[in-house]
Amino acid sequence: MLRALGPDDSRPLPAYRVPWRVDGIYDRHPLVTNAGSAPLDFVRVFIDLGRASATEHWGQMPAGDTAEICLCDADPGESIVTIAWFRPEDGEEYLWRFAM
């Protein structure tokens, strides 16, 4: 959930290592793994295929779990994948993008 920042919220948050690992083992089906040590909540994947888009809801992903993304309808080099999740430790939503 987005919220307005007040004057006391202007300090930077501590660094957080992105918990995802992407393996391009298959041509148009990258494998995405939660490589972190904690489960991630309400994981959603937004796929921009250039001329179309899709959303996948993965729910909770425990540490070590892997999911496959289908990019079969994408033009080569035209896919942008955005992963959104919540960390149980702080309840904040995080986003991470990668291109294929």
C-alpha positions in Angstrom: 0.0 0.0 0.0 1.3 3.4 -0.9 1.5 6.1 1.8 2.6 9.7 1.9 6.0 10.4 3.4 6.2 12.8 6.2 9.2 14.9 7.4 10.3 12.1 9.7 10.2 9.5 6.9 13.0 11.1 4.8 15.7 8.9 6.1 16.8 6.1 3.7 15.8 2.6 4.4 18.6 0.0 5.1 19.8 -1.9 2.1 17.9 -5.1 1.3 19.4 -7.8 -1.0 16.9 -8.8 -3.7 15.9 -12.4 -3.0 15.3 -13.5 -6.6 17.5 -15.5 -8.9 16.6 -15.9 -12.6 17.9 -18.9 -14.6 17.4 -18.8 -18.3 17.8 -22.5 -18.8 14.9 -22.7 -21.2 14.7 -20.3 -24.2 11.3 -18.6 -23.3 10.6 -20.1 -19.9 12.9 -18.5 -17.3 12.9 -20.1 -13.9 12.6 -17.6 -10.9 13.7 -18.8 -7.5 13.3 -17.3 -4.1 17.0 -17.5 -3.3 16.6 -15.6 0.0 16.4 -17.1 3.5 12.8 -16.1 4.3 9.4 -16.8 2.7 7.9 -14.0 0.6 4.2 -13.1 0.8 1.6 -12.2 -1.9 4.0 -12.6 -4.8 2.7 -11.2 -8.0 4.3 -11.2 -11.4 3.5 -8.6 -14.1 4.7 -9.6 -17.6 5.0 -6.9 -20.3 5.4 -8.8 -23.6 5.6 -5.6 -25.8 2.2 -5.9 -27.5 0.4 -7.7 -24.6 0.6 -8.1 -20.9 -0.3 -10.7 -18.2 -0.4 -10.9 -14.4 0.3 -14.1 -12.4 -0.5 -14.5 -8.7 2.0 -16.9 -7.0 0.9 -16.3 -3.4 3.5 -17.2 -0.8 6.9 -18.5 -2.0 9.0 -20.2 0.7 12.8 -19.9 0.5 14.1 -22.1 -2.2 10.9 -22.4 -4.2 11.1 -22.0 -8.0 8.4 -20.9 -10.5 8.5 -20.8 -14.3 7.4 -17.8 -16.4 6.1 -18.4 -19.9 7.3 -15.8 -22.4 6.2 -17.7 -25.5 4.1 -14.8 -26.9 6.9 -12.3 -26.6 9.2 -11.0 -29.2 12.9 -11.7 -28.4 14.3 -9.0 -26.2 11.0 -7.4 -25.7 9.9 -8.9 -22.4 9.9 -7.0 -19.1 9.0 -8.9 -15.9 8.2 -7.1 -12.7 7.9 -9.1 -9.5 6.1 -7.6 -6.5 6.1 -9.1 -3.0 5.8 -8.4 0.7 8.4 -9.2 3.3 6.9 -10.8 6.5 9.6 -9.0 8.6 8.4 -5.5 7.8 5.2 -5.8 5.9 6.5 -3.4 3.1 5.9 -4.1 -0.6 8.9 -4.5 -2.8 9.3 -4.5 -6.6 12.0 -5.8 -8.8 12.2 -5.8 -12.7 14.3 -7.7 -15.2 14.3 -7.9 -19.0 14.5 -11.0 -21.2 
